[in-house]
């Protein structure tokens, strides 16, 4: 089967795409097509590095094997300016000429795509699953109209449409889809195994440190109250610079920036802290977000405090505290003060049923009905 991703396989922060590919690879061979670069590059150091990396992959033999059994990585050769019709026409030819030969789909083959922009890959497969985990068209720098048009066509073609949140499901329904809602899950086994009885009075935020999602002012409110905050994750990987805000925050004595952590390292950090926060802005993009970190935090035994993003409010897990921006810091301080070992154990148990092991079984059940090669 083929997984069409919107992220490179070795991204510093794994999301649905890599977990799904690796999980399905336990049962079938998977070709993992990396990101086609939906966001147009900008004149920035990060984007130059991204382009250099992609160019380097293009020079190497595509279809590289990984240390993960049954997973083969393919880096697509496309021009990352998808908003122009002439570029999309060229890209369609490039995809047809290069990927069709590498994929060699067989009768009954399945395309599991996280990208609405496929350049005809669905025509090479017998069955199609569209798994939408973000409102991609709302991100800065992406070709909004082109993505929406491609998404509408893909929904009409797909055998199954999956949404990661109520917000995404509403969007897909407006485009004519009948989505199943699969809220994001987590590697709960890894995080629960790292849970410790001995913890310090600290708060953790783990994820992409971008102003598109994260309200840095809310984190600043926490540290100004004397709360120790640990931040982990890459900076502004969506091309939106929040350097001034972030640097001011990182220079605060109550902030510890841990950088990009492996999942094992992140689990260890979460297992020693008391509260995990999700200080997201309330905007068009975050209205479709149900963060994986909800269940990572819970599995690690942390209390969870989240701003009222729509998809979490619509399916709020037991014990998760929803806090408005104007009292976010006060709620976090209260939860931190009242954290108990007993409540931590309950939180970890509640997360058990939201694991990737269970999700992969759910995906396999779906594939039985659509073919799985």
C-alpha positions in Angstrom: 0.0 0.0 0.0 1.0 3.6 -0.4 0.9 6.3 2.3 1.0 9.9 0.9 2.2 12.1 3.6 2.4 15.9 4.3 5.6 15.3 6.4 9.0 13.8 5.8 9.5 10.4 7.5 12.3 11.5 9.7 10.7 14.8 10.9 11.7 15.7 14.4 8.1 15.5 15.6 6.1 12.5 14.5 2.4 12.8 13.8 -0.3 10.6 12.3 1.5 10.0 9.1 4.6 8.2 10.4 2.7 6.3 13.1 0.1 5.1 10.6 2.7 4.0 8.1 4.8 2.2 10.7 1.8 0.5 12.2 0.4 -0.7 8.9 3.9 -1.9 7.9 3.6 -4.6 10.6 1.0 -6.2 8.3 1.9 -5.2 4.8 4.6 -3.5 2.7 4.2 0.3 2.8 5.6 2.9 0.3 5.8 6.2 2.3 5.7 9.2 0.0 7.2 12.2 1.8 5.8 15.8 1.7 5.3 17.5 -1.7 5.9 20.8 0.0 2.4 22.3 0.1 3.7 25.6 1.5 5.6 27.7 -1.0 9.2 28.3 0.2 10.1 31.7 1.6 13.4 33.6 1.7 14.4 32.2 5.1 17.2 30.1 6.6 14.8 27.4 7.6 13.3 27.1 4.1 16.7 27.2 2.4 17.7 24.3 4.6 14.4 22.5 3.7 15.1 23.0 0.0 18.7 21.8 0.3 17.6 18.7 2.1 15.0 18.0 -0.5 17.5 18.6 -3.3 19.9 16.2 -1.7 17.2 13.5 -1.4 16.5 14.0 -5.1 20.1 13.3 -6.0 20.1 10.0 -4.0 18.3 6.9 -5.2 14.7 7.2 -4.4 12.8 4.3 -2.8 15.2 4.2 0.1 14.7 1.5 2.7 14.5 2.4 6.4 15.3 0.7 9.7 11.6 0.1 10.0 10.7 -3.3 8.4 8.4 -3.1 5.3 8.7 0.7 5.0 10.2 2.2 1.9 10.6 6.0 1.7 10.0 7.9 -1.6 10.8 11.6 -2.0 8.6 13.0 -4.7 10.2 15.3 -7.3 7.8 18.2 -7.7 8.0 22.0 -7.9 6.7 23.4 -4.5 4.6 26.2 -6.0 1.3 24.5 -6.3 -0.8 27.6 -6.6 0.0 28.1 -10.3 -1.9 26.0 -12.8 1.1 25.6 -15.1 3.2 24.3 -12.2 0.5 21.8 -11.2 0.4 20.6 -14.8 4.1 20.0 -14.7 4.0 18.4 -11.3 1.3 16.0 -12.5 3.6 14.9 -15.3 6.5 14.5 -12.9 4.5 12.4 -10.5 3.2 10.2 -13.3 6.7 9.8 -14.8 8.5 9.1 -11.5 6.2 7.7 -8.8 4.2 5.4 -11.0 7.3 3.5 -11.9 8.5 3.3 -8.3 5.2 2.3 -6.7 4.3 -0.5 -9.1 0.8 -0.8 -7.6 -0.9 -4.2 -7.9 -4.7 -5.0 -8.2 -6.4 -4.2 -4.9 -3.7 -1.7 -3.9 -4.6 1.1 -1.5 -3.7 4.7 -1.4 -3.9 6.1 2.2 -3.4 9.9 1.7 -3.1 12.6 4.3 -2.7 15.2 1.5 -5.6 16.6 -0.5 -3.2 17.2 -3.4 -2.4 13.9 -5.0 -1.5 14.7 -8.7 -3.4 11.6 -9.8 -1.9 9.0 -7.5 -5.4 7.8 -6.7 -5.7 6.7 -10.4 -2.8 4.2 -9.8 -4.6 2.5 -6.9 -7.7 0.4 -6.7 -9.0 1.9 -3.4 -8.4 5.3 -1.7 -8.6 6.4 1.9 -8.5 10.2 2.6 -7.3 10.8 6.1 -7.5 14.6 6.9 -5.8 15.6 10.1 -5.6 19.4 9.6 -7.3 22.2 7.9 -4.4 22.6 5.6 -6.0 25.2 3.4 -5.9 27.7 6.4 -2.1 27.6 6.8 -0.1 30.6 5.8 1.7 30.3 2.5 -0.3 27.4 1.0 -2.4 27.7 -2.2 -5.8 27.7 -0.5 -8.0 27.6 -3.6 -5.9 24.8 -5.3 -6.0 22.7 -2.1 -9.8 23.1 -1.7 -10.5 22.2 -5.3 -8.2 19.1 -5.0 -9.8 18.1 -1.7 -13.3 18.2 -3.2 -12.2 16.0 -6.1 -10.5 13.6 -3.7 -13.5 13.3 -1.5 -15.6 12.4 -4.5 -13.1 9.7 -5.4 -12.3 8.3 -2.0 -13.8 5.0 -0.7 -13.4 6.2 2.9 -13.0 9.7 4.3 -11.5 10.1 7.8 -11.4 13.3 10.0 -9.1 13.7 13.0 -11.5 16.1 14.7 -15.0 17.5 14.7 -13.7 20.7 13.1 -12.1 18.8 10.2 -15.3 16.7 9.9 -17.5 19.8 9.5 -15.2 21.1 6.8 -15.2 17.8 4.9 -19.0 17.5 5.2 -19.3 21.0 3.6 -17.3 19.6 0.6 -19.6 16.7 0.2 -17.9 14.1 2.3 -19.3 11.7 4.8 -16.3 11.5 7.2 -15.7 9.1 10.0 -14.2 10.9 13.0 -11.0 9.4 14.4 -9.6 11.7 17.0 -5.9 11.7 17.3 -4.3 9.1 19.6 -0.8 8.7 21.0 2.0 6.3 21.8 0.5 5.9 25.3 2.5 2.8 26.2 5.8 4.8 25.9 4.5 7.7 27.9 2.8 5.7 30.6 6.0 3.6 31.1 7.9 6.8 31.8 5.5 8.1 34.4 7.2 8.7 37.7 5.9 9.1 41.3 8.5 11.7 42.0 7.8 15.0 40.1 8.8 18.6 40.3 6.4 21.5 40.1 6.9 22.2 36.4 4.7 22.6 33.3 5.5 21.2 29.9 4.5 22.3 26.4 5.7 19.9 23.6 5.2 20.6 20.0 5.9 23.0 17.1 6.7 26.4 18.6 5.0 28.5 15.9 2.8 31.6 16.4 0.3 30.0 14.0 -0.8 27.8 16.8 0.9 28.7 20.1 -0.1 31.8 22.1 3.3 32.8 23.5 1.7 35.4 25.7 -0.1 32.7 27.7 3.2 30.9 28.3 4.7 34.3 29.4 1.8 34.7 31.9 2.8 31.4 33.4 6.4 32.2 33.9 5.6 35.6 35.2 3.7 33.9 38.0 6.8 32.0 38.9 5.8 28.8 37.3 8.7 26.8 35.8 8.0 25.9 32.1 9.8 23.4 29.9 9.4 23.8 26.1 10.3 21.1 23.7 10.0 21.1 19.9 11.1 22.7 16.6 10.7 26.4 16.0 8.5 27.9 13.3 8.7 25.0 10.9 5.6 26.3 9.1 7.6 29.3 7.8 5.9 31.8 10.1 8.4 33.7 12.2 7.7 34.5 15.8 11.3 35.0 16.6 11.0 38.2 18.7 8.2 36.8 20.9 9.9 33.4 21.3 13.3 34.8 22.0 11.9 37.0 24.7 10.1 34.0 26.2 13.2 31.7 26.0 15.3 34.3 27.8 13.1 34.2 30.9 14.7 32.5 33.9 11.7 30.3 34.4 11.8 28.9 30.9 13.9 25.9 29.9 14.1 25.2 26.2 14.9 21.5 25.6 15.1 21.7 21.8 14.0 18.8 19.6 13.6 15.6 21.7 13.3 12.0 20.7 10.0 10.4 21.8 11.8 8.6 24.6 13.3 11.8 25.8 10.0 13.6 25.7 8.2 10.8 27.5 10.9 11.1 30.3 10.4 14.8 30.6 6.6 14.5 30.7 6.9 11.7 33.3 8.6 14.0 35.7 6.3 17.1 35.3 2.9 17.7 36.8 1.0 19.7 34.1 0.9 19.6 30.3 -0.4 22.7 28.6 -1.9 23.4 25.2 -1.9 27.2 25.0 -3.3 27.4 21.4 -4.7 30.4 19.7 -8.4 30.2 18.7 -8.2 30.7 14.9 -9.4 29.0 11.7 -6.5 26.5 11.7 -6.7 25.4 15.3 -10.5 25.0 15.0 -9.6 21.7 13.3 -6.9 20.6 15.6 -7.2 17.7 18.1 -3.6 17.5 19.4 -1.8 14.2 19.8 -0.3 15.6 23.0 -3.6 15.5 24.8 -3.2 11.7 25.3 0.6 11.9 25.5 0.3 14.2 28.5 -2.5 12.1 30.1 -0.6 8.8 29.6 2.5 10.3 31.3 0.2 11.1 34.3 0.2 14.9 33.8 -2.9 17.0 34.4 -3.9 18.8 31.1 -4.9 22.4 30.6 -6.0 23.5 27.2 -7.5 26.7 25.6 -11.0 26.1 24.3 -10.1 25.0 20.8 -13.3 23.7 19.2 -12.3 20.1 18.6 -11.1 19.5 22.1 -14.2 21.1 23.6 -16.4 19.0 21.3 -14.8 15.7 22.5 -13.2 16.7 25.8 -11.4 13.8 27.5 -12.3 13.3 31.1 -10.1 15.3 33.4 -8.9 17.8 30.7 -9.3 21.4 32.0 -10.5 23.9 29.4 -9.3 27.4 30.3 -10.0 30.7 28.6 -7.1 33.0 27.8 -7.9 35.5 30.4 -7.6 32.9 33.2 -5.3 30.4 31.7 -2.4 31.0 34.0 -4.6 31.0 37.1 -6.1 27.6 36.0 -2.7 26.1 35.4 -1.5 27.4 38.8 -4.5 25.8 40.5 -4.1 22.5 38.7 -0.4 22.5 39.5 -1.0 23.1 43.2 -3.7 20.4 43.4 -1.9 17.6 41.4 -1.9 14.3 43.2 -0.4 10.9 42.6 -3.9 9.3 42.6 -5.2 11.6 40.0 -2.1 11.1 37.9 -2.7 7.3 37.9 -6.4 7.9 36.8 -5.2 10.2 34.0 -2.8 7.5 32.7 -5.5 4.8 32.8 -7.9 7.0 30.9 -5.4 7.4 28.1 -5.0 3.6 27.6 -7.9 3.3 25.2 -6.5 6.0 22.9 -3.4 4.2 21.7 -1.8 3.7 18.4 -2.1 -0.1 18.8 -5.8 0.3 18.9 -5.9 2.8 16.0 -3.9 0.5 13.8 -6.4 -2.3 14.5 -9.1 0.1 13.5 -7.3 0.9 10.3 -6.8 -2.7 9.5 -10.5 -3.3 10.0 -11.2 -0.5 7.5 -8.8 -2.0 5.0 -10.4 -5.4 5.1 -13.3 -3.7 3.4 -11.3 -1.9 0.8 -8.4 -4.2 0.0 -5.0 -3.9 1.7 -2.1 -4.5 -0.7 
